[in-house]
Amino acid sequence: MSSWKSLLLRIGEKCPEYGGNADFKDHIESCFGIVRRELDPSADDILLFLLECSEQLPHKIPLYGTLVGLLNLENEEFVKKVLEKIQTNLQDALDSGNCNRIRIFMRFLTVLMCSKVLQPSSLVIVFETLLSSAALTVDEDKGNPSWQARADFYITCILSCLPWGGAELVEQVPEEIDRVMVGIESYFSIRRHVSNAGLSVFEDTNENNKLLDEKDFLEDLWVRIQDLSSAGWKLEIPRPHLCFEPQLVAGKSHDFGPITCPEQPNPSAATFGISCGRQRNVAELKYPQRIQRLNIFSASKAEDLRPIDRFVVEEYLLDVLLFLNGCRKECAAYMAGLPVPFRYEYLMAETIFSQLLLLPEPPFKPMYYTLVIIDLCKALPGAFPAVIAGAVRALFERIADLDMECRTRLILWFSHHLSNFQFIWPWEEWAHVLDLPKWAPQRVFVQEVLEREIRLSYWEKIKQSIENAPALEELLPPKGGPNFKYSGEDVSDRTEKALSLELNNLVKGRQTFREIITWVEDSVIPVHGSDFALRVVIQTLLDIGSKSFTHLITVLERYGQVIGKICPDQDRQIMLIAEVSSYWKNSSQMTAITIDRMMGYRLLSNLAIVRWVFSSSNVDQFHISDRPWEILRNAVSKTYNRITDLRKEISSIQRSFLLAEEAASKARAELETAESNLTLMDGEPVIGENPVRMKRLKSNAERAKDEEISVHDSLDAKEALLARAIEENEALFLSLYKSFSNVLAEPLCEAFKDGNVKPADQADEMAIDLESSSAMELDKENGRPKKSHSNGRRAGNGYNLDEREQWCLSTLGYVKAITRQYASEIWSFIEKLDADVLTEDVHPLFRRAIYSGLRRPLDEL
């Protein structure tokens, strides 16, 4: 890397490029000196690299802005090109709806204004362009309120620029910026309050009323900006341009080219309704809210942070997480060294967890946040591990109120995190969960974490890790491997064992699947029946494939057609799943893997899996185990992924078809041009072109046409597959929701007769009897007081929800989580869902769970 590149990249860091010096002013001066000398030979490269750095290292934008300001004193033409490039990039970002680029370019323009590069009035015009578009969008008469998400994003971009340039704007163009602020205030008067129902990490039984009273993200940001304005725009963030202000004022400020916001989509016929809901869903996916604040730590942990300071640090942290997602160690290093003068470990942990638990889905795979947390614990060993432990304890205390999907993510993260630190955790702090009912969320959480740890290690190791709380061994899953029916001497049916041994020998003898099918059809089914044959074949093949994942795959590839032959319909496939579950009853992981692989080989249908999951034995486990939910999640995900893959393939083929069409058209045009050069001799046409060339052109034209036809046929085939996959997906979800409706109907009516969940703060006084009070005192004597932050869910030694209520709440939580994850697909057949499932007699809590997952207004209930 050339020296000017390394200096630009590492500016603001304590690194060898700057001699270990950490002073911002010295960095800018050193970098400016080198870049200025390289401008003549490398101006274009410097321009592109500078913009790339500012876009992917946004927390350094104040430094890059000051550098451009100094370059403006030396080379105005170069700086004009910088602004022109930013204008082009910003317009492209607006047209494509690239939220991150829009936000970053807006901040860069603000900093350039502070460095006397950009006219303040030009920045105000950009603000007013976005403001005008936002106001028009939410206008009931002229706009399309379904796209309020985009309008809110534009206003967020304006407000988020002000911490970096509000003071300069007020000083230099007070009337213009005041006009913008008045316009934003007017915007708030016509926009709708955005409820976080369906996207809130923590559930609340009074969710609807509570969320209406709370400020949404944009309203909260507006309050913070107003507080900043009242404080004279004083903020503790790097403002390096102030160190160079005497020089910068001599520079010429430039105008900024005009930008336009994209046209709003045509509004739906009604303000409410299905069409409006679909548009709102598309808008919210395209312009998502960047963060859902958790507030899991007490205010004392951030007593030195003003609300606006918190916002700025969050922006920096989110930017680093976003742009350095491919370099986890660099990401952790930048996060640990942000250019702010106060400590922010608690805010950093809270921000990372807010992304890990962000709904409907995190920006990146959860594994990324796991690795960042691990690297931060290693980079800040004296502070960050304790902060993370505090976050885990805080989330554990509120686990009963945690969204079901977030609960699953937390379990997966925590078990993986502990596996990187020798599974060390003070389990004795949580030993009290054994005194809770088996359905209490805290007990289930500990149980699931231990089960996931065993998947990442082995049973004896995890048992050893809880030696400080040996009683927790009760929550460990059973030790042992497969449960083969024919392994012992006490097998009740000797005939089954003999046939299993015979089948095992056939497989070892490398018999083909056709020979085994013949053996089953001729020797087993006629004598013992098809159920008997299914049991023997599945148990035996599973045992042969039990040694490893590779063995399982080999068995399914070689003898999958045997399984397919004896399990041709849903009823048989349900029996197949039951045998898999029985064989792997001691391993949830292998049960899920085997069923998933069988579905991949088309041996199991997704509808059969849904029917099996909703069988009575599994329904009883809904609130105390993740085992059935993991299998259901895999089945739904695999079905949806087929659609996603087909859409990607179709998109690729469509591009190929356009190229093939263009190539065929070009070849045909060349041939026609050559043919037009025919000449007449003695009244007969004679080829004027070289005959060899004519032959080649004809061949090329025919080949190009054949390629066009081939690609077109391939496109038609993929589109037919997509249409079939979408039908299968629709059938799956309708079956799934009907199953949910059937199993929830009676329990909901019994547990919540009035259609409402009991508020969490109304603890069931009957749950605290004399016996539990005595137990509470005993716990205190033993130094293990029962304390819970679960909004009154726990009462003394008991738990104020009975098993039926907890079962209903857990199941409804999964209904909402599944609906939210696949909302875009569900909106496509919402009419059928309304007609077939959400009928008038459906319980209001079930309807509310689905509406909440779809972000469908509850006033449509």
Residue, then its C-alpha position, 0 to 999 in steps of 0.5 A: m500500500s502506498s504511503w498516502k493510502s496508509l496515512l488516509l486509512r490509519i488517520g486518527e489511530k495510534c499506529p506506526e504510520y504516525g509514529g505512535n502519536a495519537d494527536f488528531k491535529d498532527h495526523i491531519e497535518s502529516c496526512f495533508g502534507i503527503v496527500r498534497r504532494e501526490l495530488d498531481p500524479s494521483a488525483d483520481d486515485i486519491l479522490l476515490f480512495l478518500l471517498e471510500c475511506s469516508e464511507q467505510l470508516p464513518h467515525k473518521i469523517p470529521l478527520y477526512g472533512t478537515l483534510v478536504g478543507l485543507l486541500n481546498l486551500e491548495n487545489e479548488e478543482f480537486v475539491k470540486k470534483v470531490l463534491e461532484k462525486i459525492q453528489t453523484n453517489l448520493q443521487d444514486a443512493l437515493d434512487s436505489g434506496n441505499c440507506n447506509r450510503i445516504r446517511i453517510f454522505m449526508r454526514f460527510l456533507t455536513v462536516l465539509m460545510c463545517s470545514k468551509v468546503l460547502q456552502p451552508s445554504s447548499l446543505v440546507i437545500v439538501f435538507e429541504t429536498l428530503l424534508s419536502s419529499a417526506a412531508l409529501t409522502v405522509d400527506e393523506d391527500k397527495g401522498n402515500p402514507s404507507w411509505q412513511a418508513r421512507a419519509d421517517f428515514y429522510i427526517t432521521c438523516i437530517l436530524s442525525c447530521l445536526p450533532w456534527g454541524g448544527a452549531e455552524l448552521v445556526e451561526q452561519v445561516p440561522e434563518e435557513i436552519d430555523r426554517v428547516m426545524v420548523g418544517i420538521e416540527s410540522y412534519f411531526s404534526i402530520r405523521r403517524h406515531v410508529s408503534n413497535a408492536g411486533l418488533s419489541v425485544f421485550e414483551d409486555t402484556n399491556e403492550n398496545n397501550k404502553l407502546l402508544d404512550e412511548k416515543d418512537f425512534l424518530e420522536d425520541l431523536w427529535v427530543r434529543i436534538q432539541d435538548l442539544s439545541s437548548a444546550g448551545w449545540k455543545l457536544e463531546i465529539p471530535r471537531p478537528h476543523l476547529c484546530f484549523e479554523p484560522q486557515l480554513v476560513a480563507g478557503k472558498s466554499h462551493d455549491f452543491g449540485p441538485i438532488t432529487c428524491p425518487e417518486q413515491p409509489n402509487p398509493s393504495a385505494a384505502t388508507f387501511g387494508i391489505s393493499c396498504g399493509r403490503q406496501r407498508n411491509v415493503a417500505e419497512l423492509k427497504y427503510p428499516q429502523r436501525i436500532q431497537r434500544l434495549n436499556i438493560f443496564s441501570a441509568s447509573k452505568a451511563e450517568d455521564l452520557r447525555p442522550i445525544d452523546r448516547f446517540v452519537v456513540e451508537e452511530y459510531l458503533l453501528d457504523v463500525l459493525l456495518f462496514l467492518n463486518g468482514c474483519r472481526k478483529e479490526c472491528a473490535a479494535y475500532m469499537a474499543g477505540l472510538p474518538v470520544p472522551f468518555r467510557y462507553e463499555y456498557l453502551m457498547a455491550e447494549t448496542i451489540f446486543s441490540q443488533l444481535l436481538l434486532l427484529p425482524e432479523p439482525p443485519f448480519k448472522p448472529m455468529y458475527y456478533t458472537l465473534v465481535i464480543i469474543d474479540l472485545c473480551k480479549a481486547l478489553p480483558g479488564a472491563f468488557p467481560a464483566v460488562i457482558a456478564g452483567a448484560v447476561r444477568a440483566l437479560f436473564e432476569r427479564i427472560a420471561d418477557l423476552d420475545m421467543e425468537c430473541r430468547t432462542r438467539l440469546i440461548l444460541w449466542f450464550s452457549h457458543h460464547l461460553s464454549n470459547f471461555q472453557f464453559i466457565w460461568p457462576w452457575e450457582e447464581w442460577a441454581h435457584v431455577l430448580d425450585l421453579p416449575k419446569w415451565a418457568p422461562q428461567r428454568v427452561f433457559v438454563q436447560e436449553v443453554l446446557e443442552r446447546e453446550i453439550r452439542l459444542s462439547y460433550w456431556e462429561k465436560i458440561k457436567q464438570s463445568i457446573e460442579n459449583a451447582p451440581a444440582l443443575e445436573e437435573l437439567l442436563p439432557p440424557k447421557g448416551g447415544p442412539n436408542f436402537k430397539y434391537s441392540g440388547e438381549d431383552v428385545s421383546d420381538r425376536t422376529e424384528k431383531a432377526l430381520s434387522l440383522e438380516l437387513n444389516n447384512l444385506v447393506k454390508g453386503r453392498q446390496t443395491f436399493r432395488e434388491i433391498i426393496t425386493w426383499v422388503e416387498d417379498s419377505v417382510i411386508p406380506v408376512h408382517g405388514s407394512d408398519f412392521a417393515l417400516r419400523v425394522v427398515i428405519q431403525t436398522l438404516l438409522d443405526i447403520g448411519s449413526k456413527s457420524f454425519t457422513h455415515l448418515i448421508t451415505v445411507l440416505e444417498r444409497y438407500g433413500q429410495v427404500i425409505g421413499k418406497i415404504c413411506p410414500d404418503q404423509d401418514r407413513q412419513i409421520m411414522l418415519i419421523a416418529e421412528v427417527s425421534s425414538y431412535w435419537k430420543n437422547s439427542s435433539q441435535m441428531t433428531a433435527i439433523t436427520i429429519d432435515r436431511m431427509m427433507g432435503y432428499r425429499l423423503l419427508s414433506n414439510l406438511a408431514i413434519v408440521r403434522w408430526v410437530f403438532s402431535s399431542s406428544n410434541v404439543d405438550q413440550f411446546h413450553i418446556s423444550d426447543r426440540p419440536w420448534e427447532i424441527l419446525r423452524n428447519a422445515v419452514s426455513k428449507t421450504y422458504n429457501r427453495i423459493t429464495d434460491l429459485r428467485k436468485e436463479i431466475s434473476s441470473i437467467q434473466r440477465s443471461f437471457l438479455l445478453a443472449e437476446e442482444a447477442a442474437s440480435k447483433a448476429r442477425a443484424e450482421l448477417e442481414t447487413a452482409e446479405s444486403n451486399l448481394t450483387l446481380m450478375d446476368g440477372e442472378p444474385v451473387i454474393g458480394e461478400n467473402p463466402v467463408r465469412m457469410k458461412r461464419l455469420k450464418s453459423n453465428a446467427e444460428r448458434a446465437k438464436d439457439e442459445e437464446i431459445s435455450v436460455h428462454d426455455s431454462l427461464d420458463a422451467k425455473e419460473a414453473l418451479l418457482a410457481r410450484a414452490i410458492e404454492e407449496n409454501e402457501a399450503l405449508f403456512l396455511s396448514l401451519y396456522k390451522s394447526f396453531s389455531n386448533v391446538l390453541a383454541e381450547p387452552l386460550c379460552e380456558a386460560f384467558k377467557d376475557g381475551n387479555v393477558k393478565p398484566a405482569d405486575q399483578a402478581d398472583e397472590m395465591a402463588i405465595d403460600l406459607e410453604s413458599s414463604s418458608a422456602m424463601e426464608l431458607d434461601k436467604e439463610n443460604g445466601r441465595p435470595k430469590k430475586s427476579h426482575s421478570n415484571g412480577r412473573r415470579a412470586g417468592n418460590g413460585y411462579n405466578l403463571d400456571e402451566r396452561e397460561q405459560w404454554c399459551l404464551s410460549t406458543l403465541g410467542y412462536v406464532k408471532a416469531i414465525t409470522r414476523q420472519y416470513a411476513s413478506e411471503i404471508w402478505s402475498f396470500i393474506e386473503k386466504l389466511d383471513a378467510d381460512v384461519l382468521t375467522e370471526d370465532v378465532h381467539p383474539l390473542f391468536r389473531r393479535a399474535i399474527y397481526s403483531g408479526l405482520r405489523r398489521p394495525l391492531d385497529e383492523l382487529 
